[in-house]
Each structure stands twice: as C-alpha cells, then as structure tokens.
Amino acid sequence: MTNDIWRFVTPQFDDYSTQFAQYPSIQPADFMSTQPRLQSTLRRFTELTGLSRLLIIHAPDNSVYRHIIQNSLSALLPENIPVITSESLEKSHLFTTIKAENGHLVSEVSGLLDKADGGYLIISPNWLIKNADSWPILKSVLFGEEVSALNCDNRSPLQYEWSKRYNIKLIISGDREQLATVDYIDDDIRSGLSLYTEIELEMKIEPDNLTHYFAYLKWLLHTYRYPALSEDAVKLLLTAGVRQTEDQQYIPLCLFWHRTLLEEATIEAGNSTIEPAHIQAALDKRYYRESYLPERALSDILNGQVLIETQGKQVGQVNGLTVIDIAGHPVSYGEPARISCVVHFGDGDISDVERKVELGGNLHAKGMMIMQAFVSSALELNAPLPYSASVVFEQSYSEVDGDSASLAEVCSLVSALSNIAIDQQIAVTGAVDQFGRVQAVGGLNEKIEGFYHVCCHQGLTGKQGVILPKTNLSNLALHHTLVSSIQAGEFHIWPVSTVDEAIPILMGKPFRRKHTNAVPNKDSGFEKNSVLEKIAERIELFEREENPETLWKKLKNRLNFY
C-alpha cells in the first residue's frame, strides 16, 4: 500500500485541467449531442425505403426519452412529415374505430395510424405486450397491406368492408426486459424487418467526451433554469456521477439523475451560483432520507445483537462484506458479515452451510467450489485432506448469493486449518479463481463504507481497513469523510491481486512461498512458518499419530462401547 492510496479511492481530474479551463466558454448542446450512435441510426432510418420499417431503441421506458427521440427525428425531416408519439396502451387509440347501425357507417374515429400516415409512430413496448393479438395487424401495416377498422359494436357489423393502406415507419422504445418480451412475441422483430440502437446513459471520461458533457451540462442548466455551476462544483458533480456508474472512467448522462440532483442543489444555493457545498448538501440530505434501513442495521451491530468484531484476532473468523438489496428500498447499502469456519477430522469435505439449508444461490455455490479447488491445489495433496470443514455466514437469515465472499471464505478456511488467527480489524471482499487470483466484485463503495461506519462507532484504531481486488480500484468513489480518514491514516485500503498477497495482511504470515532447496519427501517445500507449512505440519501429525483405527478405538473407549 502506498501513502497516496487515497488518490485511488476517489476520482481524480488533474489530467483534464484544459477541459475545465474551457468550461465557462463552452456553448450549450442538447442531450442528443451526447448520442452519436442514436443520431446516426435515426438518420439511416429516415433514408431506408425497403422492408426495414421498424426501429427498436433500448432506452428508459418513459415519455421524456420518447419525446427526445421524436424531436430529434423531426429535426431530420421536412416539416410536413408527421412524427407521432403515444403513451396510450389501448389498441382503439391506435387503429381507426367505426360504428355501424343497420349495416351502415354512422361514425368513424381516426386513430394514431391516421395521424402518423406518411411519417413515423413512436410507442412503448408495453403496447405490444398488452396487445400481442393485434401485433399481426400492425405488422401488416408496416408491410403496406390494407387493414380493417375496429368496430365498436360487433353485434352491428358493417355491410361492406372498410379497409385502408398506410405508409408508416414504427419506432419501439423501451427497456431491455420489455424488448426481450417483444422478441418472444415475434421472432421477425429482430430479423431484417428492424434496426436496433440504444440511448447511452453513460459516457467514457476522455478529453473530447468531457467537452461534450460540459456542453450537455450547460444545456441542462439553461433549459431547466438552474443557476451556474462553479468549476469545483462541476468536479463534485462528476465525482457523484462516477459513484452512480461505479466506474471512474464513466459518468452518467441520465436526465433524471442530473435534474433531481441539480434541483436540490439549486434550493441549497438559494438560486445563486451552485458551489461544491451545495452539491454535497443535496447528496447528504438524499442519504438522510434513504438511510433508515442501513442505520437500523448498524444499530443492531452496535447493540450487540449482530456480532461483528473490529478489534482483536480470531481463528477461523473473518469479516466479509455484503451489499443488501431490499425490495421497495431505492438504494443498496453495505453491511459487514461474520464468516466463520470450523474444522474436524473427516474425509476432506468442505460443507457450505448456506447451500445445504437452501439459503445459498448458485453463484455463491460456484464460488465455494472454486475456493475448495484452489485450497486443495495449493496444498499439493496426493490424498484427500484428512479434515472436514464447515463454512457459514453467521447470523444470516436470507439468501446469500454471488461469489464476492470467496476470498474471505478462503481466508477463514486456511485460518481454521492452520490454527493461525485472523486480524478482526480488517474486512475482506473479492472473488477467487482456481489459481488464487483475486477478481473484481460489485458494490465496493457501499461495502467499504458499511464496514467503516461500524469501525467508527466501535472505535477507530488506526489499523482498520478493507482488503479488496486491485482491479476494483477504478470502481471507487468513496464518501469524502472516508477519503479524509484514509488520508489521515485512520483507515486503510489494501488492494491485492492474489490470495498470497491477502493472507499476510490478515494473518501476519506468508501464505506459501517455497524453499529453493526443498528436499523431496523430506521437506514440505513451503516456507518455514508460512500458513501452508502450518497446515502441512498438522496433516503430517495426523497421518503419523492419529490413524482412523486409533481414533475409533478412542471413541469406543470414551463412549464405553464393547
């Protein structure tokens, strides 16, 4: 760990000083200026005259984004070409509706197809999902075939056939789950009948892109009449955006995210220039509104109802990090979890308690199997491990899934096998592959902050911190109070790439470095006083002195069996 590790746990914008210097003079540009892929697709869609009369757009399913598409498309077309958008899910609003009496037409109500004739119609995928039986009719409209009107009263049919031919291109804009359902309705939708594109709600932070983002930000301020942002406020807004995307290389473009934050910052600023303090106040008050559940969970730990130790050492026990998702709650929050392992003489089976009681998901089970394979490989055994183990998330009463605890589970297992204690001042997150490499996981900001809050309330020692995958450093945008604690040396971050790097931090001993002069069959080959050396010694002692027959005799004598 370097002294400037704090610089890695929050976004740094030093390389973009030129772009920030240009910010005051940048001219506003609308949302579509950040969507070159969508703009290019819309332009091509207007040029096509063959069968490709359907455009699928992955986007948030709401009227705001559909109107953005409508306005952008209208700007590409002559004024006389209609571009119609609708939020209605009723098929009667789409098709022409007629009423007949005594076989004669008495009324005719035009639908959206009539309004969009010769132009474009934009709808939600929900229309197709609700009216799947009417899709063949709409599909025939796209093919240019004649379609009949809807009769308001089937008991009074028209004596003659009413039909009409339309010239329409259709745009369906919605989220991915909706589009997947639409695919299920008709395979032709994703065939040559349609084009596909996306509204991109994230932008990579690069010099040119940052200039486009600043122009978009200026447009937001102007369009919705927010006050100006100072340069430092822009940087804090970018930092908040990085936390939203969970990637230091990307910032969000979402209209709703920007507007809700800027609106609250405007209130804090009193309609004056928005400064960093106003952005931070808006973020803090949002957290306060949403923080009842995480604070309630923290109180259970502080009251001793949930046992989490942040000082001392324990064998076979480690602080893992979890992210809690509650249905109906707007955000996820981090919470430490005590993972424990006990070992006993056995046949080498490592029991995943969560899986056995059906509280462990498939990904968690996969992580456990990979962890077992790695430990067995690291020990270089030519026979099954003469111990069995039981690994469990203590005081967990709901399903556990994901493989982000596999590094912590490895540490608890090797601690129990070697009888070497783990420092409880340190929490662990990360996935492990079969070669002991530590892989990236999700929810890092929430996980680290969850453990930090517990440490603060139980007392900071100056030696507490979190071990995390090195590849996750680019996902961090920690709260400013935690960044300050890291700068002051009150809390630490240890990025690791392998299990060999994590074990010495937790247990104060090397994991498995080998002697270069190891003698086959006489030397275990592991460095003296390493964790694997201790495990190897324990196995050797068992094999030399405690064979199964002797154990069985001792058990019979103790239980008075004859």
N, C-alpha and C positions, 0 to 999 in steps of 0.2 A: 504494500500500500504506500502510495506517495503522499507527501504532505499536502499536495494540492488536489487530493481526490475530490474535494468539494466541487471543483470545476466540472467534474463529470456527472454530478448528480442533478444538475440544472442546466438548461440550455445556455450556450454562450454565443453571442452575436458579434464578437470582436472582428470577425472576418468580413463583416458586411457594413463597415463604417461608411463606405462610399454610398451605398444604397440609403442608409439612414440620413446621410447628409443631404441627399436629393429629395427626401420625403416632403419637405414643405413646398417644393415647386412641382411635384407630380400632379398631373391633372386627373380628375375622377374618371373611372371606367366601370361600366356596369358588370353584373355578375357573369354575363356571357363572355366577357373578356378573359375570364379565367377558365373557359371551357372550349378550348380549340378543337377538341375531338368531337364534341357535340355540334359545334358550328359547322365543321366540315361535313358531318353526316347530314345535317339539315340541308345544307347546300346541295349535296349529291341527291338527296331525296327529292328535292324540287326538280332536278334535272331528269330523273328517271321517268320513262313513259311506258315501260313494259309491265310485266306481272308484279314487280316489286312495288306494291301499293300499300304496304304495311310497314310501319316503323315501330320497333319495340325499344323503349328507353327505360333503363334501370334508373330510378330516381325515387326520392321520398314521395309517398302517395298522398299528396295534398294539392289543393288548388293553387297555392303560391308558386310552386315549381311548374305546374302545368301552364299557368299564365306567363311565366318566363319563357317557356317553350313557344307559346302562342305569339308573344311579342317578337321574339327573335325570328320566328318563321315569317311573320307578317312583314318584317323589315327586308326580307329577301324576295318578296313577291310584289307584283303590281297591286295597286290599291283595290282593284275590282275583284281580286281573288279572295274569297272568304276563308278565314281560319277560325273555326268554332271550337270552343272547349266547353265541357259539361261535367258537372259533379253528380248529376242525376243517375240513379241506378234503375230507373223504370224504363222498360222497353217501349212503353207507349209514348215516352218523350223522344225517343229516337226515330221511330217509324211514323209514317203518316197514319192517322186514325180516322176512320169513317163511321158514319151511322146511316143505316138504311131503314126505311119504312115501306112496307108493301112492295119490297124489291127495288125501290128507287132510292137513290142517294139523296139524303136530306142535309148532311153536314160533312165537312172534311176539315180536319185539323192537321196542319203541316207539322212535321217533326224536324229534328235536328238534321236529318239527312237532306231535307229540302233546303235548309239554311246553308248547309255546307256543300251543296251541289256545285261542282266545278272547282272545289277547293279542298280543304283539309278539316278533319274532325279529330279532336283530341279527347280521349276518355281514360278513365281508370280501369285497370284490370278487373276491378270488382264488378264492373258491368257484365263482363264475360262470365265471371264466376257465378253471379246471381242468375244470369240469363243464358246459361250454356245451351239451352234448347233453341235459342234464337241466333246463335252464332252462325249456323249454316246459311241463314238468310243474309246476315251482314257480310259473310264471306262472299256470297254470290253478288252482292252489291259491289264489292271490290273488283270482281271479275267482269263487271259491266253488264250483268244479266238483269232482266226485268224482275222486280219483286212486287208482291201484292201489299195492299194496305192492311192494317189491323182493323177488324170490325168490332165496334164497341159492344154489339149485341149479336152473338152468334145465332140467336133464335130468329133473327130477322136478316137473312142473307140478301146480298145484292144480286139482282137477276143477271147482271153482266160482270165480266171480270175487270177489276181495277188493277192496273199494274203501271209501274214506272221504272225507267232506267236512270241510274245516277252515275256521275263521274266524280268519284271521291277517293282521296287517299286518307288512310286511317293511322293515327298515332296512339299507341297504348303506352302510358307512362305510370310506373308503379314500382314497388319494392320487389326484392328478389323472390321472396316466398310467394307473393301473388303471381309473379311471372312463371314460377315453377308450376303453379296450379293451372295457369293458362296453357302451358306446354302440354299438360296432361289432357286438356280438353281436346286439343287438335295438334297432331304432330306437324302438320303443314305450316303452322305458325313460325316455326324455326327453320323451315326449308327455304327454297328460293323465293317463297312468297314475300319474305320480310327482310328488312335490315335491322341491325341491332347496334345500340350505342349506350353510353352511360353519362349521367351527370356525375362529375367527380367532386366529391365533398372534401377532398384533401389535396394539398399541393406540396410538392417537394421544395424544401428551402434551398434555393440556388439564387445567385445574383440576379439573373433575369426574371425568375419567377417572383422574387421578393419585390421587384419593381412593379410587376403586375398586381401583386397582392396589395401593395400600398395604394395603387390606383383604385382597386376594388374597395379598400377601406375608406378612401376619400369619398367614393360614390355612396357608400352606406351612410356616412356622416352627413353628406349633403341631402340625400334622398329622404332620410328619416329625421332630419333636422336635429342631429346630435351636435354638441359642441366639439371643437377641435381637440385633438389628442396631442399631448406633448411627446417628444421623442422617447423619453423614458417610459411613458405610459404605453406607447406602441410596443416597446420591448417587453413590458409586463404582459400585455395582451398576447404577444407571441408566445411567451412562456406558458400562459394559461392554455393557449391553443395546443402547444406541444403536449401538455398533460392530457388534454382531451383526446389527442390522436395516439398517445403513448409511444411516440417516436420523435426523437429530437430532430429528425430530418424532414418532418412533415407538420403542416399547420392545417387547421380545418378551414373550410370555405362555407360551411353551413350558414345560411341566412338566419335561421332561428337562434343558433348558438351566439352569433355575433350580436343580434338585436337584443336578446334578453340581457346579456352582459353589459352592453353599451347603454341600454336604457336605465339600468340600476346605477351605473357609474355616473350617468348624467344627473340623476337625483342626488347622488353623493356630492357631485361637483357644484350643485346649485345652478346648473346651466352655464357655468364658466368653463374654462379650459379643463379638460379631464387630465389629471395627474396620476402618477402611479398609486398614490394613497387612495384615490377614488376607486380605481380598478380593484385594489386589494380589499377595500371595504365592501365592495359589491360581492366579491368572492367569499369573504368571511361571513357575510350575512346570509348568503346562499347556503354555506355549510351549516350555519346555525339552524336554519330552517329544516335541514335534512338530517341533522345529527342525533336525533333522539335515540335511534336504534344502536348506532355504534357507541354512544356514550352509555347506554344501558348495558351493553355487553361489557364495556370497560369497567363499570361499577361492579359487575359480578366477579370480575378478576380481583379488583381491589378489596372487595368484601370477603374474599377467600372462598367463594362458592365455586369458582373455576380456578383450579390450581395452576398458576404459571409462576415459575421461579426466574428471577432476573439476576440472582447472585448465587455464589457457591458453585459446587461441582456435584454431578450425579453420574453414576454408572448406568448406561443403557437408557438414558433420558436426554432428549434434545428438544429445543423449542423450534417447531416448524412454523411456517407462515401460511395462512389461508386467506382467501377472499370470500366474503359472504355475500350471496345474492338472495334478496328477499323479494318474493312476488309482491308487486304493488309499491315497492320502495324504489325511488328514482335512481339511486346510485349504489354501487358496490362499496363495501368497506373492508378493511383488513383486520384480522384478528389472529394473534398467536395461538398455536395449539400444541399441547404437550404430546410428543410422540415417545412411546416407551417400548422397550424390548427386553424380554427376559429369555434366558436360555436354560436348557436342562439336557441331560443325557438323552439321546434319541437317534433317529435314523437320518438326520440331515434335513428334515422337512422344516421350512420356514412358513409358519402359519400367518396368513393375512386375516386378522380377526374381522376387519371391516367386510371383507369379501365373504367370509363364512356366515356372517349374520345378515348378508344381503344389504349392507349399507355402503358397499364399495362399488363404484362404477367400473365399467370396462377399461377405461383409460388408467384408472388407479391400479387395477389388477395387472394391466400390461406393465406399468412402471415397477410394480413389485417383482414381477417375473424377471424383468431386465436387471433389477438390482440384485436379485439372487444369483443370476448368471454371472454378473460381474464379480461378486464376492467369491464365488466358487472358483472362477478363473484366476483371480488374484492370489488365492491361497495355493494354487497349483497342486490340488489334491489328486492322488491316484486312487482314492477310495471315498465313499460318501463321508461327509462331515459327521463326526460322532455326537453331534449336538443337534437338538431341535430348538427352534426359536419361535416366539410369538410376538408379532409387531402390531401395535394398536394406536389409534388416535384416542387419547384419554378424554373422557367427558364429551364425546361427540355423539349426538343423538339424531343426526340426519345423514343423508347420503354424502359420502366423500368421493369426489371424482377428480380426474386429472393426474398427471404424473409429476407435478411440481414438488411433491414431497419426497421423491425417491432419493435425493441426495441426503436429506435429513434421516430417512429410514436406513440408508447405508451406514451413516454415522452412528445411529443408535445400535444397529446390529453389531458392528465391529467393536463398539464400546462394551457391549454385553459379552461378546466372545473373548475379548482381551482383558476385561475387568479394569479398563482404564477409564477414568471419569471424564465427562464432557463439561466444559465451562458453560454454565447456565446464563452467563451474561451475553451469550451470542445466540442469535437465531439464524436459521438456515432455510434457504429456498433454492430450488434448482432441480432439473431433471438429469438423470444419469443414463448414458448408453452402456452397452455391454463391454466397452473398453475403458470405462471410468471417466469419459469426457463429460463435463457438465454443460448442459444445454439450456437454452433460453426458455423462460416461462412467462406467463402473463400476470397482470395486476401488481407489478412491482411497487409502484408508488403507494398504493393502499396497504400492501403487506408491510413495507418498511415503516410507514407512519403508524400502523397499528401497533407494532412492537415498540416503537419509540414512545408512544403515549403511555404504554404500560411501564416502561423504564422510568419515564419522568415521574409518574405517580408513586412508583415504588422506590425511587431514589436513583439518580444517575451516579454511576461510579467512575466514569471516565474510561471504562474498558468495555462498555457495552456496544453492540453493533450487530450488523447483519452480513452474513456470507451470501453472495448471490452470483449467478453466472456472469462472467466477464462480458459475454455477448449482450447482456441486458442493460449495460451502462447507457446505451443510446436510447433506452426507453424511459429514462428517469427525468422527472420534473418535480422534485420534492418541494414541500411547503417551505417557505422562506425561514421559518423558525427552526426547522430541522437542518436546513443548509447552514444556518448560523451555528448550530450545535456541532456540526461536523467540522466547520472552520475552527471552532474553539477547542476541538479535541475532546468534547464531551460524549460524542457518539461517533461510531466508525462504520465504514463500508469496506468490506473485503471482497473484491471481485476475483473469482477463481475460474480456472479453465478445466481443472481435473480434480478428482477425489484426492489425489496425492497433495494438492495444494490446500484443500479444505481441512483435512484431518489434523495437520499440525496446529492450525489456528484454534481448532476446537479442543484438542486433546493434549497439545503441548509436546507431541512426539511425532516423528516421521512415520509415514504410512508403510512404505515397503521398499525403500532403496536397497539394492543388493550389494553384497561384497564382491569385489572383482576377483578375490582369491578364495571364493567359496569352494569347499571340497564336497563333491557329490556324495550323497548318502550319509555324510557326517555333519554337514553344516546346512542349516535350513536355507542359506542363501539370502536371507533377509537381514537388513542392517540391525545390529545389536540394539536392543531397547526400542525397536520400532513396533508399531501396533501389530503388524502381521507376525513379527517374531514372537510376541507375547501369545498370540493365538496359536502359532505353531508349537510353542512350548506346552501350551495347555493340551493340545491334541496329542502330542508325544507322551505327556504324562498319563493321559487317559489310556492310550494304547499300551503303555508299558505296565501300568499298575492296576487298571480298572477294566478288565475284560468283562463281557456280558455275563459269563458264568459266575464270576465272583460277585458281581452286582446282584444277581438273582439270589445267590446264597445269603448275602447280607439282608436282602429284603425279606426272605423267608424267615430268617432268624429274628428280625425285628418284629415281624407280624406273627411270630410263633406258628408258622406253617411247618407241618411234618410230612 
